[in-house]
């Protein structure tokens, strides 16, 4: 798999991230692997926070006022990063792109 395909696979679910991490060109794709990992962790945390909706009223308010708006903003940032990977650019996503979990 080529560099661009590996970078794109990193953004597509956890399975895609694992596949991209195991490729031979992962050194060239560390930027996108890092960003994809940050997005996957962020979405996992938001999914866990969504579990609060089982609490009547409090959970519903939490979902409407906190989780849904944050999830919408993260999705916009995700699309920006994914389009950058499709174009072969190393463009940092706003806010989340500054987090480094994988050393270069």
N, C-alpha and C positions, 0 to 999 in steps of 0.2 A: 504494500500500500504506500502511496506517495505521501509527501509531507502535508499537502493540503487536505487530502482525504483523512489522514490521521487526525489533523486538527479539527476537522468537522465532526468526526466520530466522537471526539472527546466531549462534545456538547450534547450528544444524543444519549440520554439516560445514563445511569450508573454502569450498565453493561457496556455501552459504547465507550465510556471513560476507561474502563478496565481494558478493553480491547486496544484502545489507543495507547494506554500506558505500557502495553506489552510489545508494541511495534519497535522495529529497529531504528526508526528515525525519531524516537521520542526526545532525544537531546535537542533536535531542531524545533520541536513542538512544545517545549516546556512552558512557554508563555501561555499558549492556549490550554494546555493541560492544567496549569495553575488556575486560570480564570474559570475553566469548566468545573474544577473541583470546588471553588468558592461558590459558584452558582448551585451546584448539586447539594452542598452542605446547607446553603441558605434555604433552598426549597425544602429540604428535609426538616429543618427547624420550623419553617412556616407550616408544614404539614402536621407536625407535632402540636404546634400552637392551635391549629384548627380543631384539635380534639376538645378544646374548651367549649365548643358549641354544644356539647351535651348538657351543660349546666344551663338551665332555663334563665332567660333574661340577661344574666351576667355574661354568659358565653356568647349569646347572640350579639350583644353590644360590643363585646371584644372582637368578634369576627367582623362586624360592620365598621368599627372605628379604627381597628389596628391591623388585623391580619389582611383583610381584603385590599386596603390601599397600599400597604407595603408590598404585597404580592403583585399588584399591578405595576408598581414602579420597578420591581425586580425583573418582571417580564419584559418591560421596555429595555432595560439594561442588557438582558439576556439576548434580545433580538439584535441589539447593536453589536454585541460581542460575536454572535453567531454569523452575522453578515460580514464582519471583519475577517473571520476565519474562512468564510466562503471566498472572499476576495484575496486571501493570502496576506492580509495586513496584520500587523501586531498593534492593534489599536486597543488601548485600555478602556474597559467599560467604566462609566462614571461610578464613583464611590467604591464599588466592589472591586474594581480593577487594581486598586492600591494595595489590596491584601495579598501577601506572598506566603503561600503555604508550601510551595515546592521551591527549593533552592535552585538557582540557575547555575 
